[in-house]
Amino acid sequence: MNKVPSLNYDKIIKVLKKDGWVVVRQRGSHIRLHKRTPSQMLKITVPAHKPIKRSTLSHVLKQAKLPLLKLSILLK
């Protein structure tokens, strides 16, 4: 998987939950998730759009420190 796929927000949330992220709140069309690591607390916001643009998903994955290879594994 070389390119970031175009996915719906519900699939992205499901994948992030498998990776240890927790949905904290939703305000309008944005969903806030947190993940605690040994050194820091990571926070990301996922837009509740169908589908999410590839560039937006790329930025979300970068903030979540989730490589494309791991994304493809978690999608299965």
N, C-alpha and C positions, 0 to 999 in steps of 0.2 A: 504494500500500500504506500504509494509515493505521495499522492495528493490527499488533502484533507477531504473526507466525504461530506456531502450535504445531508444532514440528518435533522430530524424533528427534535424539539427540545426534550420530549419525554424519553427518547432513547438516550440522549446525552445525560440526563439526570440519572437514569437507571445505571449507566456505565460508571458515572462518578460515585454513585452510592456503593457499587461493587468495589471501588477503589478506596473506600473509607470516608467519603465525604458525607456530611449530614446537612439536610435542608433545614435552615434556620428560620427563614421567613420568606413570604412572597408579597410583593407590593406591586399591584398592577400587573404588568407583563414581564416582570423581572423576578427571578428566583435567586435568593442568596444562599450560598453553601459555605460551610466551614470544615476545615480538616486540621487537626492538631498533629504536628510532627514533634519529634524530640526537641528540636531547636526553635520552632516558631509555630504560630497559628496562621494557616493559609486561609484566605477569603477570596471567593470569586462570585461573580454575578452572571447568571445565564439568562438570556432573554427568552421568554416563552413564545417563540415564533415557530411556525411550521412553513417551510424548513428554515433553519438558521443558516445564514450565509457562510460560505467556506472561510472567508477572511475572519469573520467574527468567531467562528468555531476554532480557528487556528489560534487566535488570541486567548480564548478561554483555555485551550489545552496548554498553551505556554504558561499562563498564570497558574494552572493546576499542576504544572510540572509533570504532565502526562505525555510521553512520547507516542507517536503514531503507531508504532509496533504494539505497544501495550493497549492502545485504544482498539486496534483490530482484534487482539486476543480477547478483550473484555466484551466486545460486541458479539462474540460467538456464544 
